[in-house]
């Protein structure tokens, strides 16, 4: 499995998802959902080429649907970089850090 790293933006997205879930459904549900989200992303990264490519700003970015969220990532020579994790209702703006 390639090395998986999360950009600053993706880490901030995870924190935001956790905070939102705590406010709306409680701490237990937040822990469950965020853990499940991260586990599913990690599992999918065993074969990162499996997700469809979305052209964004001239770059190949892959799009992985996970629960109510979409993880956007790029496959680089030495790693897979999770660039952003957005809710379906959010539009992917600039994915650069």
VEXTORRO-841030 format. One line per 10 residues: for each residue x, y, z of N, C-alpha, C. Coordinates in Angstrom, 1 decimal. Each point is the difference from the previous one (the first is absolute). Example, Ala and Ser with C-alpha at 12.3 -4.5 7.8 and 13.67 -1.06 7.14 Angstrom:
REM residues 2
13.2 -5.7 7.8 -0.9 1.2 0.0 0.9 1.2 0.0 ~ -0.4 1.1 -0.7 0.9 1.1 0.0 -0.8 1.1 0.8
//
This chain:
REM residues 97
0.8 -1.2 0.0 -0.8 1.2 0.0 0.9 1.2 0.0 ~ -0.3 1.0 -0.8 0.8 1.2 -0.1 -0.2 0.8 1.3 ~ 1.0 0.8 0.3 -0.1 0.9 1.2 -1.1 1.0 -0.2 ~ -0.8 0.2 1.0 -1.2 0.9 -0.1 0.3 1.2 0.9 ~ -0.1 1.2 -0.5 0.1 1.2 0.8 -1.2 0.9 -0.2 ~ -0.3 0.8 1.0 -1.1 0.9 0.0 0.5 1.4 0.0 ~ -0.5 0.8 -1.0 0.4 1.4 -0.1 -0.5 0.8 1.3 ~ 0.5 1.2 0.2 -0.5 0.8 1.1 -1.5 0.2 -0.2 ~ -0.4 0.3 -1.2 -1.4 0.2 -0.3 -0.9 -1.3 0.3 ~ 0.5 -1.1 -0.3 -0.7 -1.3 0.3 -0.1 -0.2 1.5
1.1 0.3 0.7 -0.1 -0.1 1.5 -1.0 1.0 0.6 ~ 0.0 1.2 -0.6 -1.0 1.0 0.5 -1.4 -0.5 -0.3 ~ -0.2 -0.6 -1.2 -1.3 -0.5 -0.4 -0.5 -1.1 1.0 ~ 0.9 -0.9 0.4 -0.3 -1.0 1.0 -0.4 0.6 1.3 ~ 0.7 1.0 0.5 -0.4 0.6 1.2 -1.3 0.7 -0.1 ~ -0.3 0.6 -1.1 -1.3 0.7 -0.2 -1.1 -1.1 -0.1 ~ 0.2 -1.1 -0.6 -1.0 -1.1 0.0 -0.3 -0.4 1.4 ~ 1.0 -0.2 0.8 -0.1 -0.5 1.4 -0.8 1.0 0.8 ~ 0.4 1.3 -0.2 -0.7 1.1 0.8 -1.5 0.0 -0.4 ~ -0.3 0.0 -1.3 -1.4 0.1 -0.5 -0.8 -1.2 0.6
0.6 -1.2 -0.1 -0.7 -1.2 0.5 -0.3 0.1 1.5 ~ 1.0 0.5 0.7 -0.2 0.1 1.5 -1.2 0.9 0.3 ~ 0.0 1.2 -0.7 -1.1 0.9 0.2 -1.4 -0.5 -0.3 ~ 0.0 -0.8 -1.1 -1.3 -0.5 -0.4 -0.4 -1.4 0.4 ~ 1.0 -0.8 0.3 -0.4 -1.4 0.4 0.8 -0.6 1.2 ~ 0.9 0.8 0.6 0.7 -0.4 1.2 1.4 -0.5 -0.3 ~ 0.7 -0.1 1.1 1.4 -0.4 0.0 0.2 -1.4 -0.5 ~ -0.8 -0.9 0.5 0.1 -1.4 -0.3 -0.2 -0.2 -1.6 ~ -1.0 0.6 -0.5 -0.3 -0.1 -1.5 1.2 0.6 -0.7 ~ 0.5 1.1 0.5 1.1 0.7 -0.7 1.2 -0.9 -0.1
0.4 -0.7 1.1 1.1 -0.9 0.1 -0.3 -1.2 -1.0 ~ -1.2 -0.5 0.0 -0.3 -1.1 -0.9 0.1 0.4 -1.4 ~ -0.6 1.1 -0.4 0.0 0.4 -1.4 1.4 0.4 -0.5 ~ 0.7 0.8 0.8 1.4 0.4 -0.5 0.9 -1.3 -0.1 ~ -0.1 -0.9 1.0 0.8 -1.2 -0.1 -0.3 -0.8 -1.2 ~ -1.3 -0.2 -0.2 -0.5 -0.7 -1.2 0.5 0.6 -1.3 ~ -0.1 1.3 -0.1 0.4 0.8 -1.1 1.5 -0.2 -0.3 ~ 0.8 0.1 1.0 1.5 -0.2 -0.2 0.3 -1.4 -0.3 ~ -0.7 -1.0 0.6 0.3 -1.4 -0.3 -0.3 -0.3 -1.4 ~ -1.2 0.5 -0.5 -0.4 -0.3 -1.4 1.0 0.7 -1.0
0.5 1.2 0.3 1.0 0.6 -0.9 1.2 -0.8 0.0 ~ 0.5 -0.4 1.2 1.3 -0.8 0.0 -0.2 -1.3 -0.7 ~ -1.1 -0.7 0.1 -0.3 -1.2 -0.7 0.0 0.2 -1.5 ~ -0.6 1.1 -0.4 -0.1 0.3 -1.5 1.4 0.3 -0.5 ~ 0.9 0.4 0.8 1.4 0.4 -0.4 0.9 -1.2 -0.3 ~ -0.6 -1.2 0.3 0.8 -1.3 -0.3 0.0 -0.1 -1.6 ~ -0.9 0.6 -0.6 -0.1 0.1 -1.5 -0.5 1.4 -0.4 ~ 0.9 1.0 0.1 -0.5 1.4 -0.2 -0.4 0.3 -1.4 ~ 0.4 -0.9 -1.0 -0.4 0.2 -1.4 -1.4 -0.3 -0.2 ~ -0.7 -0.6 1.0 -1.4 -0.4 -0.1 -1.0 1.0 -0.1
0.3 1.2 0.4 -1.0 1.1 0.0 0.1 0.8 -1.3 ~ -1.1 0.6 -0.4 0.0 0.7 -1.3 0.8 1.3 0.1 ~ 0.6 0.3 -1.2 0.8 1.3 -0.1 -0.9 1.1 -0.3 ~ 0.2 1.1 0.7 -0.7 1.3 -0.3 1.1 1.0 -0.4 ~ -0.1 0.6 -1.1 0.9 1.0 -0.5 -0.3 1.3 0.8 ~ 1.0 0.5 0.7 -0.2 1.2 0.7 1.3 0.9 -0.1 ~ -0.2 1.1 -0.6 1.1 0.9 -0.2 1.2 -0.6 -0.7 ~ -0.3 -0.9 -1.0 1.0 -0.6 -0.8 0.7 -1.2 0.8 ~ -0.5 -0.4 1.1 0.6 -1.1 0.8 -1.0 -1.2 0.0 ~ 0.6 -1.2 0.1 -0.8 -1.2 0.2 -0.2 -0.1 1.5
-1.2 0.2 0.4 -0.4 -0.2 1.4 -1.1 -1.1 0.1 ~ 0.2 -0.9 0.9 -1.0 -1.1 0.1 -1.1 0.4 1.0 ~ -1.2 -0.6 -0.2 -1.1 0.3 0.8 -0.6 -1.3 0.6 ~ 0.0 0.0 1.3 -0.5 -1.2 0.7 -1.1 0.4 0.9 ~ -1.2 -0.6 -0.3 -1.2 0.2 0.8 0.1 -0.9 1.3 ~ -0.1 0.7 1.1 0.1 -0.7 1.3 -1.1 0.6 0.9 ~ -1.1 -0.8 0.3 -1.1 0.5 0.8 -0.6 1.2 -0.7 ~ -0.2 1.0 0.8 -0.6 1.3 -0.5 1.1 0.9 -0.5 ~ 1.2 -0.5 -0.2 1.2 0.9 -0.4 0.7 -0.6 -1.2 ~ 0.8 0.9 -0.6 0.8 -0.4 -1.1 1.5 0.4 0.3
0.8 -1.0 -0.1 1.5 0.2 0.2 0.6 0.3 -1.4 ~ 0.7 1.0 -0.1 0.8 0.4 -1.2 1.4 -0.3 0.3 ~ 0.7 -0.7 -0.9 1.4 -0.4 0.2 0.7 -0.1 -1.3 ~ 1.3 0.1 0.1 0.9 -0.1 -1.1 1.0 -1.1 0.3 ~ 0.4 -0.7 -1.1 1.0 -1.1 0.1 1.3 0.6 -0.5 ~ 1.0 0.0 0.9 1.3 0.6 -0.3 1.0 -1.1 0.0 ~ 1.2 0.2 -0.5 0.9 -1.1 -0.1 0.3 -0.7 1.3 ~ 0.1 0.7 1.1 0.4 -0.6 1.3 -1.1 0.0 1.0 ~ -1.3 0.4 -0.3 -1.0 0.0 0.9 -1.4 0.2 -0.6 ~ -1.0 -0.2 0.7 -1.4 0.5 -0.3 -0.3 1.1 0.9
-0.3 1.2 -0.6 -0.3 1.2 0.8 -1.5 0.2 0.0 ~ -0.6 -0.1 1.2 -1.4 0.3 0.2 -0.1 1.6 0.1 ~ -0.6 0.6 -1.0 0.0 1.4 -0.2 -1.1 0.7 0.7 ~ -1.2 -0.6 0.0 -1.2 0.6 0.7 -1.0 -1.1 0.2 ~ -0.8 0.2 1.1 -1.2 -0.8 0.2 -1.1 0.9 0.2 ~ -1.0 0.0 -0.9 -1.1 0.9 0.0 -1.3 -0.7 0.0 ~ -1.0 0.7 0.6 -1.3 -0.5 0.1 -0.6 0.1 -1.4 ~ -1.0 -0.8 -0.4 -0.6 0.1 -1.3 -0.5 1.4 -0.3 ~ -0.4 0.7 1.0 -0.6 1.3 -0.3 1.1 1.1 -0.3 ~ 1.3 -0.4 0.2 1.0 1.0 -0.2 0.6 -0.2 -1.4
0.4 1.1 -0.6 0.6 -0.1 -1.3 1.5 0.0 0.1 ~ 0.7 -0.8 -0.8 1.5 0.0 0.1 0.6 1.3 -0.6 ~ 0.5 0.8 0.9 0.7 1.2 -0.6 1.5 -0.4 -0.1 ~ 0.8 0.9 0.1 1.4 -0.3 -0.2 0.5 -1.0 1.0 ~ 0.6 -1.1 -0.5 0.4 -1.1 0.8 1.5 0.1 0.4 ~ 0.6 1.1 -0.4 1.4 0.2 0.4 0.1 0.4 1.5 ~ 1.0 -0.3 0.6 0.3 0.4 1.4 0.4 1.5 0.0
//
